[in-house]
Amino acid sequence: MENNLKYDVVIIGGGTSGCACAYNCAKNKLKTLLVEKNNFLGGLMSAGLVVPVMKSSVNDLNCDYYKKLVETAKKYHAQITYKDGNDGWFNPELLKIVLDDILSDEEIKQYLDILFEANIDKISTVDNEVKNVVLDTGFLSLPISSTYFVDATGSAEFSKKAGCSFLVDTNLKQQNTLRFILGNVNIEKFCKFLKEVDKDENITNTYRDETNTSNELHFTTASTWDTNKTWAIDKYLKQAVVDGVLKNTDRAYFQIFSIAGGDGLVALNCPRIDNYKDNIFMASNELILARQAIYRIYNFTKKYFPGFEHSIITNIATQTGIREQNRVKTKYIYKKEDILNNKKFKNPVLSANYSIDIHSSEKNASILLETPSYELPVEALMSIDYDNLFVIGKIVGADFEAHSALRVQKSCMSMGEGVAKYIKSLYK
């Protein structure tokens, strides 16, 4: 491959971890290319409608990008800080604009190229290094060479094409979700209803940020068919099953939030769908079934929830909310015991305390295990097959249980930032 473009770092995937990595690589004056298959950035945060960011204490380790995200989102009225201190309540559509803004920052844009609607066509390797790639832009084939490569695709598309090794350590699978947004909801009316039917602040609560000039009213509530807790709104879901409005499986997982800067908009973290990662035809059929479930849930809210009488479906995620799919084999395999023992490492990329969180298709089989704060070493983000390939985000080299804690967005951002800073250190 001659006359190819040359970079210090090429990042494949402009999602949660990829944007964090690109921002910090460019901030550290590394010539960087960010390749994204969609025509916008954000991955699951925007295409998957995965908001809000799950709360996790990260002890301020590799959080510069996250702080920049919060700060920039405020400018676009795309962020609020909820009553529990979680400042990761974002607007998924506005995040597309927010991320463009961040990655066009005057400080970094001279070091960063972004290529939308591009995919990896070919990868050339020599011994234990990735040397070159050819990108398919739809218009032309673009040869690229780089010193380092970062797979931030979420499904390890780059690593698969490079022939990397993967972890196959369990038959367990996380459930997927196809999220959607309803509009034209009378949130004031719905919040009044919530306060009347559910007094458990740990499950259902509302919040009005009076320091915010928009004075938006926000809320969160949830219900599952698990019997380890009392879910106040489950009686409405059960009645809808009796009435033929819902199927019983629609009760499996129901979670709903308001959206920052979205008066009348609510985000639903459901329906939960089976994960057929080894059968593409069954996985495709699951998406058809999920959209049918979305329409049932939509009609359920209109009939049983005050404030939803005139609601409409405004968005259905264009990207499936996959919690776990492919985990790359890395130089260090991070384990559940590392979390529970709070194991310390020489080169940690994040510090977090998000729970071990496994979503099961079976009733009462899901796991939410609180953990102490834990660290993740950079070696868990380094491919065992290639010395210049890093893997970040949901494809981290971790066992199934540990992965369920690491996969959340705040941790994925820290992974991206941590790898960027580590790569910079290799140039010294």
C-alpha positions as CSV (number, residue, x, y, z in Angstrom):
1,M,0.0,0.0,0.0
2,E,1.8,3.1,-1.2
3,N,0.8,6.8,-1.0
4,N,-1.4,6.0,2.0
5,L,-2.4,8.4,4.7
6,K,-0.3,8.0,7.9
7,Y,-1.4,8.5,11.5
8,D,-0.2,8.0,15.0
9,V,-3.5,6.4,16.0
10,V,-6.5,5.1,14.1
11,I,-9.6,4.5,16.1
12,I,-12.4,2.4,14.6
13,G,-15.8,3.3,16.1
14,G,-17.0,6.7,17.1
15,G,-19.2,5.6,20.0
16,T,-18.9,6.0,23.8
17,S,-15.3,4.9,24.2
18,G,-14.1,5.8,20.7
19,C,-14.9,9.5,21.1
20,A,-13.2,9.7,24.5
21,C,-10.1,8.1,23.0
22,A,-10.1,10.4,19.9
23,Y,-10.5,13.5,22.0
24,N,-7.6,12.6,24.3
25,C,-5.3,11.4,21.5
26,A,-5.7,14.7,19.7
27,K,-5.5,16.7,22.9
28,N,-2.1,15.0,23.4
29,K,-1.1,16.1,19.9
30,L,-1.2,12.6,18.3
31,K,-2.2,12.6,14.7
32,T,-5.5,10.8,15.0
33,L,-8.1,9.3,12.7
34,L,-11.6,8.4,14.0
35,V,-13.6,6.1,11.7
36,E,-17.4,5.9,12.2
37,K,-19.8,3.7,10.2
38,N,-22.8,6.0,10.9
39,N,-23.1,9.6,9.8
40,F,-23.0,10.8,13.4
41,L,-21.1,10.1,16.6
42,G,-22.2,8.6,19.9
43,G,-22.9,4.9,19.3
44,L,-25.2,3.5,21.9
45,M,-25.6,6.9,23.5
46,S,-27.2,8.4,20.4
47,A,-28.1,5.6,18.0
48,G,-29.1,3.2,20.8
49,L,-30.9,5.9,22.9
50,V,-29.0,4.7,26.0
51,V,-29.6,7.5,28.4
52,P,-29.1,8.4,31.2
53,V,-25.5,7.3,31.9
54,M,-25.5,4.8,34.8
55,K,-24.2,6.4,38.0
56,S,-20.7,5.2,39.0
57,S,-18.0,6.6,41.2
58,V,-14.8,6.8,39.3
59,N,-12.6,8.7,41.7
60,D,-11.7,11.2,39.0
61,L,-9.4,8.8,37.2
62,N,-9.4,9.5,33.4
63,C,-12.5,11.6,33.6
64,D,-11.4,14.7,31.6
65,Y,-13.5,13.7,28.6
66,Y,-16.6,12.9,30.6
67,K,-16.3,16.4,32.3
68,K,-16.0,17.9,28.8
69,L,-19.1,16.1,27.7
70,V,-21.1,17.3,30.6
71,E,-19.8,20.9,30.2
72,T,-20.5,21.0,26.5
73,A,-24.0,19.3,26.8
74,K,-25.0,22.1,29.2
75,K,-24.5,24.6,26.4
76,Y,-27.0,22.9,24.3
77,H,-29.5,22.3,27.1
78,A,-28.8,18.6,26.6
79,Q,-27.9,17.7,30.2
80,I,-29.2,17.8,33.7
81,T,-27.9,16.7,37.1
82,Y,-30.4,14.5,38.8
83,K,-31.2,14.6,42.5
84,D,-28.9,11.7,43.3
85,G,-25.9,13.7,41.9
86,N,-25.8,11.8,38.6
87,D,-24.8,14.4,36.0
88,G,-25.1,12.0,33.1
89,W,-28.7,12.7,32.2
90,F,-28.3,13.6,28.5
91,N,-30.5,14.2,25.4
92,P,-29.6,11.4,22.9
93,E,-30.4,13.4,19.8
94,L,-28.7,16.5,20.9
95,L,-25.6,14.5,21.8
96,K,-24.9,14.1,18.1
97,I,-24.4,17.9,17.9
98,V,-22.6,18.0,21.3
99,L,-20.1,15.4,20.2
100,D,-19.4,17.2,16.9
101,D,-18.7,20.3,19.0
102,I,-16.3,18.5,21.3
103,L,-14.3,16.9,18.6
104,S,-14.2,20.1,16.6
105,D,-12.6,22.0,19.5
106,E,-10.0,24.5,18.4
107,E,-7.4,22.8,20.6
108,I,-7.6,19.4,19.0
109,K,-9.1,19.7,15.4
110,Q,-5.6,20.2,13.8
111,Y,-4.7,16.7,15.1
112,L,-8.0,14.9,14.4
113,D,-9.6,13.7,11.2
114,I,-13.1,12.2,11.4
115,L,-14.4,10.0,8.7
116,F,-18.1,9.2,8.7
117,E,-19.9,6.4,6.8
118,A,-16.7,4.4,6.4
119,N,-16.0,0.7,7.1
120,I,-12.9,-1.4,7.3
121,D,-12.4,-3.3,4.1
122,K,-9.0,-4.9,4.5
123,I,-6.3,-5.2,7.2
124,S,-2.7,-6.0,6.7
125,T,-0.6,-7.5,9.5
126,V,3.0,-8.4,9.8
127,D,4.0,-10.8,12.6
128,N,2.4,-9.3,15.8
129,E,1.5,-5.9,14.5
130,V,-1.3,-4.3,12.4
131,K,0.4,-2.3,9.7
132,N,-2.2,-0.9,7.4
133,V,-5.9,-0.8,6.7
134,V,-8.1,-0.1,3.7
135,L,-11.3,1.9,4.4
136,D,-14.4,1.6,2.2
137,T,-16.0,5.0,2.1
138,G,-18.7,4.0,-0.5
139,F,-17.0,6.2,-3.0
140,L,-13.4,5.0,-2.9
141,S,-11.0,2.7,-1.1
142,L,-8.7,4.6,1.2
143,P,-5.4,3.1,2.4
144,I,-4.3,4.1,5.9
145,S,-1.2,3.3,7.9
146,S,-0.8,4.0,11.6
147,T,1.5,3.3,14.5
148,Y,-1.3,2.2,16.8
149,F,-4.9,1.0,16.2
150,V,-7.8,1.1,18.6
151,D,-10.9,-1.1,18.2
152,A,-13.8,0.8,19.7
153,T,-16.6,-0.8,17.7
154,G,-18.5,-2.4,20.5
155,S,-18.9,-5.6,18.7
156,A,-15.1,-6.0,17.9
157,E,-15.6,-5.8,14.2
158,F,-12.0,-4.7,13.6
159,S,-10.6,-7.4,15.9
160,K,-12.6,-10.1,14.2
161,K,-11.4,-9.0,10.8
162,A,-7.8,-9.0,12.1
163,G,-8.2,-12.6,13.3
164,C,-7.9,-11.8,17.0
165,S,-8.6,-14.4,19.7
166,F,-11.8,-14.1,21.7
167,L,-12.9,-15.2,25.2
168,V,-15.4,-18.1,25.3
169,D,-15.8,-18.8,29.0
170,T,-19.5,-19.2,29.6
171,N,-22.8,-20.2,28.0
172,L,-24.5,-17.3,29.8
173,K,-25.7,-14.3,27.8
174,Q,-26.9,-10.9,28.7
175,Q,-30.3,-9.8,27.4
176,N,-30.4,-7.1,24.7
177,T,-32.7,-4.1,24.7
178,L,-34.3,-2.1,21.9
179,R,-35.0,1.3,23.4
180,F,-37.5,3.9,22.2
181,I,-38.7,7.4,23.0
182,L,-42.3,8.7,23.4
183,G,-43.2,12.3,22.9
184,N,-46.1,14.6,23.8
185,V,-46.3,13.3,27.3
186,N,-47.7,15.4,30.1
187,I,-44.8,14.9,32.5
188,E,-46.4,17.0,35.3
189,K,-49.5,14.8,35.2
190,F,-47.5,11.6,35.2
191,C,-45.3,12.6,38.0
192,K,-48.3,13.4,40.2
193,F,-49.6,9.9,39.4
194,L,-46.2,8.3,40.3
195,K,-46.1,10.1,43.7
196,E,-49.5,8.7,44.5
197,V,-48.8,5.1,43.6
198,D,-45.2,4.5,44.6
199,K,-43.6,5.9,47.8
200,D,-40.4,3.9,47.4
201,E,-37.8,6.6,46.5
202,N,-35.2,3.9,45.6
203,I,-37.4,2.9,42.7
204,T,-39.6,5.8,41.8
205,N,-38.7,9.5,42.2
206,T,-39.1,12.9,40.7
207,Y,-36.9,15.9,40.6
208,R,-37.3,19.5,39.6
209,D,-34.0,21.4,39.2
210,E,-34.9,24.9,40.3
211,T,-31.4,26.1,39.6
212,N,-32.0,25.4,35.9
213,T,-33.7,28.2,34.1
214,S,-35.9,25.7,32.1
215,N,-37.2,24.4,35.5
216,E,-37.8,21.0,33.9
217,L,-39.5,18.3,35.9
218,H,-37.8,14.9,35.7
219,F,-38.5,11.4,36.9
220,T,-37.4,7.7,36.9
221,T,-39.4,4.6,37.7
222,A,-39.0,0.9,36.9
223,S,-40.6,-2.6,37.3
224,T,-39.5,-6.1,36.5
225,W,-41.3,-9.5,36.8
226,D,-38.7,-10.5,39.5
227,T,-40.2,-11.0,42.9
228,N,-37.2,-9.8,45.0
229,K,-38.7,-6.3,45.3
230,T,-42.1,-4.8,45.4
231,W,-42.7,-2.9,42.1
232,A,-45.6,-0.6,42.6
233,I,-46.4,-0.1,38.9
234,D,-46.3,-3.8,38.1
235,K,-50.0,-4.1,39.0
236,Y,-50.7,-2.0,36.0
237,L,-48.5,-4.2,33.8
238,K,-50.2,-7.3,35.2
239,Q,-53.7,-5.9,34.5
240,A,-52.6,-5.0,31.0
241,V,-51.7,-8.7,30.5
242,V,-55.1,-9.7,31.8
243,D,-56.7,-7.2,29.4
244,G,-54.8,-8.5,26.4
245,V,-52.9,-5.2,25.9
246,L,-49.5,-6.7,26.9
247,K,-47.9,-10.1,26.7
248,N,-46.5,-11.4,30.0
249,T,-43.0,-11.2,28.7
250,D,-43.5,-7.5,28.3
251,R,-43.4,-7.3,32.1
252,A,-39.9,-8.8,32.3
253,Y,-38.2,-5.4,32.4
254,F,-39.8,-1.9,32.3
255,Q,-37.7,1.2,32.9
256,I,-38.6,4.7,32.0
257,F,-36.8,8.1,32.4
258,S,-37.4,11.7,31.4
259,I,-34.9,13.3,29.0
260,A,-32.8,16.4,29.5
261,G,-33.9,19.3,27.4
262,G,-36.8,17.3,26.1
263,D,-40.1,18.7,27.4
264,G,-42.7,16.0,26.9
265,L,-40.1,13.3,26.0
266,V,-39.5,10.1,27.9
267,A,-37.0,7.3,27.2
268,L,-37.9,3.7,27.7
269,N,-35.3,1.1,28.5
270,C,-37.3,-1.8,27.1
271,P,-38.3,-4.2,25.7
272,R,-35.7,-6.7,26.7
273,I,-35.0,-9.2,24.0
274,D,-33.1,-12.5,23.7
275,N,-29.5,-12.5,22.7
276,Y,-28.9,-14.7,19.7
277,K,-25.3,-13.6,19.0
278,D,-24.5,-17.0,17.4
279,N,-27.6,-17.0,15.1
280,I,-28.0,-13.9,12.9
281,F,-31.4,-15.0,11.6
282,M,-32.9,-15.4,15.0
283,A,-31.3,-12.2,16.1
284,S,-32.9,-10.4,13.2
285,N,-36.3,-11.9,14.1
286,E,-35.9,-10.7,17.6
287,L,-35.8,-7.1,16.3
288,I,-39.1,-7.6,14.5
289,L,-40.6,-9.0,17.7
290,A,-39.1,-6.1,19.7
291,R,-40.7,-3.5,17.5
292,Q,-44.1,-5.3,18.0
293,A,-43.5,-5.2,21.7
294,I,-42.7,-1.5,21.5
295,Y,-46.1,-0.8,20.0
296,R,-47.8,-2.9,22.7
297,I,-45.9,-1.0,25.5
298,Y,-46.8,2.3,23.8
299,N,-50.5,1.5,23.8
300,F,-50.2,0.3,27.4
301,T,-48.8,3.6,28.6
302,K,-51.6,5.5,26.8
303,K,-54.3,3.4,28.5
304,Y,-52.9,3.0,32.0
305,F,-50.7,6.0,32.7
306,P,-52.1,9.5,33.2
307,G,-50.2,12.0,31.1
308,F,-49.6,9.5,28.2
309,E,-53.1,9.9,26.6
310,H,-51.8,11.9,23.6
311,S,-48.3,10.4,23.5
312,I,-46.6,9.4,20.2
313,I,-43.6,7.2,19.3
314,T,-40.9,9.7,18.2
315,N,-37.8,7.4,18.1
316,I,-36.9,3.7,17.9
317,A,-33.3,3.0,18.4
318,T,-31.3,2.4,15.2
319,Q,-28.8,0.3,17.1
320,T,-29.6,-2.6,19.4
321,G,-28.7,-2.2,23.0
322,I,-26.3,-5.1,23.2
323,R,-24.9,-5.5,26.7
324,E,-22.3,-8.3,25.9
325,Q,-21.3,-9.8,22.6
326,N,-17.6,-10.2,21.9
327,R,-14.8,-10.0,24.4
328,V,-11.3,-9.9,23.0
329,K,-8.6,-12.0,24.6
330,T,-6.1,-9.5,26.0
331,K,-2.7,-9.5,27.7
332,Y,-4.5,-9.6,31.1
333,I,-7.9,-11.1,31.5
334,Y,-9.8,-9.2,34.2
335,K,-11.9,-11.3,36.6
336,K,-14.8,-11.0,39.0
337,E,-12.3,-11.7,41.8
338,D,-10.3,-8.7,40.8
339,I,-13.4,-6.6,41.4
340,L,-14.4,-8.2,44.7
341,N,-10.8,-8.0,46.1
342,N,-10.2,-4.5,44.8
343,K,-7.0,-5.6,43.2
344,K,-4.5,-2.8,42.5
345,F,-2.6,-2.4,39.3
346,K,0.5,-0.5,38.1
347,N,-1.3,1.1,35.1
348,P,-5.0,1.5,35.9
349,V,-7.2,3.2,33.3
350,L,-10.3,3.5,35.5
351,S,-11.6,3.4,39.0
352,A,-15.3,2.6,39.4
353,N,-17.9,1.0,41.6
354,Y,-20.7,0.1,39.2
355,S,-22.3,-3.2,40.3
356,I,-22.0,-6.6,38.7
357,D,-25.2,-6.4,36.6
358,I,-26.4,-9.4,34.7
359,H,-29.8,-9.3,32.9
360,S,-31.3,-12.7,32.5
361,S,-34.3,-13.9,30.4
362,E,-35.4,-16.1,33.3
363,K,-37.6,-14.7,36.1
364,N,-35.6,-14.0,39.4
365,A,-32.3,-15.0,37.6
366,S,-30.9,-11.5,37.0
367,I,-28.0,-10.4,39.3
368,L,-27.3,-7.0,40.7
369,L,-24.3,-7.3,43.1
370,E,-22.9,-4.3,44.8
371,T,-19.1,-4.1,44.7
372,P,-16.3,-2.1,46.3
373,S,-14.5,0.4,44.2
374,Y,-12.2,-1.4,41.7
375,E,-9.5,-0.6,39.1
376,L,-9.0,-1.9,35.6
377,P,-5.4,-2.3,34.2
378,V,-4.5,-1.1,30.7
379,E,-3.3,-4.6,29.9
380,A,-7.0,-5.7,29.8
381,L,-7.3,-3.4,26.8
382,M,-4.3,-4.7,24.9
383,S,-4.8,-7.4,22.3
384,I,-2.9,-10.6,23.1
385,D,-2.4,-11.1,19.3
386,Y,-1.1,-7.7,18.2
387,D,1.3,-5.4,20.2
388,N,-0.1,-2.2,18.6
389,L,-3.8,-3.0,18.9
390,F,-5.9,-1.8,21.8
391,V,-9.6,-2.8,22.5
392,I,-11.8,-0.5,24.5
393,G,-15.4,-0.3,25.7
394,K,-17.6,-3.4,25.7
395,I,-15.0,-5.6,24.1
396,V,-12.7,-5.4,27.1
397,G,-10.8,-8.5,28.0
398,A,-12.8,-9.6,31.1
399,D,-14.7,-12.6,32.2
400,F,-18.5,-12.6,31.9
401,E,-19.2,-11.4,35.4
402,A,-16.5,-8.7,35.5
403,H,-17.6,-7.5,32.1
404,S,-21.1,-6.9,33.4
405,A,-19.7,-4.2,35.7
406,L,-17.3,-2.7,33.3
407,R,-19.6,-2.3,30.3
408,V,-21.3,1.0,31.4
409,Q,-20.8,4.2,29.6
410,K,-18.8,6.1,32.2
411,S,-16.3,3.3,32.5
412,C,-16.1,2.9,28.7
413,M,-15.2,6.6,28.4
414,S,-12.4,6.2,31.0
415,M,-11.1,3.2,29.1
416,G,-10.9,5.4,25.9
417,E,-9.2,8.2,27.8
418,G,-6.8,5.9,29.6
419,V,-5.6,4.2,26.4
420,A,-5.1,7.5,24.7
421,K,-2.8,8.7,27.6
422,Y,-1.0,5.3,27.6
423,I,-0.3,5.5,23.9
424,K,1.0,9.1,24.4
425,S,3.4,7.7,27.1
426,L,4.8,5.2,24.6
427,Y,6.1,8.1,22.5
428,K,8.3,9.5,25.2
